[in-house]
């Protein structure tokens, strides 16, 4: 699988983790070159079960990913059209591919992530941001449009209707601690802590079978728009998909044969046991 020849970022694979570092001077603008690269990256990752986690970060100390290129709108019609004629935008389809990757995806945000850059982060499974460095904003309403890279829809699902509209309609910067309070990120960390924290999390997730990571993701995402009954069926469906591709049954049988579940020391030590059981393949 090739992860070379990208123009807006570089990719390094270590221990089943793909470290994707945006490096597109001067501001990591989210234009056609970046969308092309992201689709190329998705092509590779969708077929690569050896990569289990993808971390997105930036080489620019001040910016994660900038807003969408203002050039995107120059040829767009200003005449309103009917719903039946609407087609998804390139930005929407690209970020949806990132959201649906079989790998766990993490945004490591150590600078500005406004507009499309914030929407990119929202398309990832998890987000961590550096205090005193990260800044977020959806500025689109002030420009006369709306967030249309998933910012309106994903943020509403993430934080609820009222908070999402507060963020969108205020068109105002907010920092990492506020983002944690709002729920748009998982956690705000001091600048010296974010690297070790994300690396440890990515490397821990990378221990698990690729198929069970994907099954967890797909069931969780599908449940957002389902009744609880349909969500439970979705969980059961993905259980069978995982068991068909992982050593899960062997691991449970191993634990059963050794009566491991009845050992109180094991009950106290699950945090490490899940690492040890990886030897059963």
Beta strands, then each sheet from edge to edge (+ up, - down):
strand 1: 9-14
strand 2: 17-22
strand 3: 53-58
strand 4: 63-65
strand 5: 104-109
strand 6: 112-114
strand 7: 126-130
strand 8: 135-137
strand 9: 174-175
strand 10: 187-189
sheet 1: 1+ 2- 3- 5- 7- 10-
sheet 2: 4+ 6+ 8+ 9-
end
